[in-house]
């Protein structure tokens, strides 16, 4: 990931000069991760696809405004977050459904183990869904998108200490919810 950042910044520079190939490379490199982030927020595949289109259209139009104060991936997720939250506000939806995450079954798993993983994964998704939006968002950025506390603070627009506090309480609450759901720390 560290080797990729300078290449991403170079791509943004080329995009600012109208290089379509650079845009295709940036899209290929980041669209899946950004899509998954947006999908976790919106819980709607079609809406997530629309938001991704808007995010990369904004990148095409505004690449010359990228200041390099954060990694390109952080910038992309910040744009995506803003667009997804704006869409949620427009819809006036608070609730998120449990059906968006897909399980990838390992071919080496026997049917019993695969079923146990499926059940545990479903329980874990339900526990995550019971967290507040703020806590889910921080957990998602840190654990699924591997963002640092500093990057999460920039994306969400809150102080780093607030990110740390939310992480503390989110992990504590998630641990309680998992224990109540009968989920231990092992897999499965």
C-alpha positions, 0 to 999 in steps of 0.5 A: 500500500505504501508503494502505491500512494506515490503512483496514485498521486501521479495518476491524479496529476495525469487525470488533472491533465485529462489522461483517460487511461490514468482515470481507468487505472485509478478506477480499477485500483480503488473502485471495489474498496470504495464500493464496499465502503459505500455499500456498508453505509447505504445497504443498497447495491444500486445506490452504491453503484450510483454513488461510485459513479458520482465519486469517480466523476468528481475525481475526473472533474476535480483532480486538479484540486487534489492537494495531497494532504492525505492519501488518494485512497483517503480522499476517495473514501472521504468523497464517497462518505460525503455522497453516501451520507448526503443520499441517506439524508435525502432518503431520511433512512436511519435503518440499514438492512442485514443483507448486504455483506457477501460471504465468501466460502473457502473451497477447503471448508466442508459443508458443516464448517461452511454452515458454521461460518455462515451462521457466525458471519450472520450473527456478527453482521447482526451485532455490527448492525446494532452498533450506532452509525458512528460506531459502525463507521469507525469500525468499518474504516479501521478494520475493513479499509485499514485506515489509521486513526488520523485518516479516519479523523480526516474522512469523518471530520472529527478530532483524532481523540474522538475517533479513539473514543468511538473505537473504544466504545464500539469495540466494547459494545461489539464485544458485549453484543457478540457474547450475548449472541453466543459468538466466541473469538475463534472462527467458527 
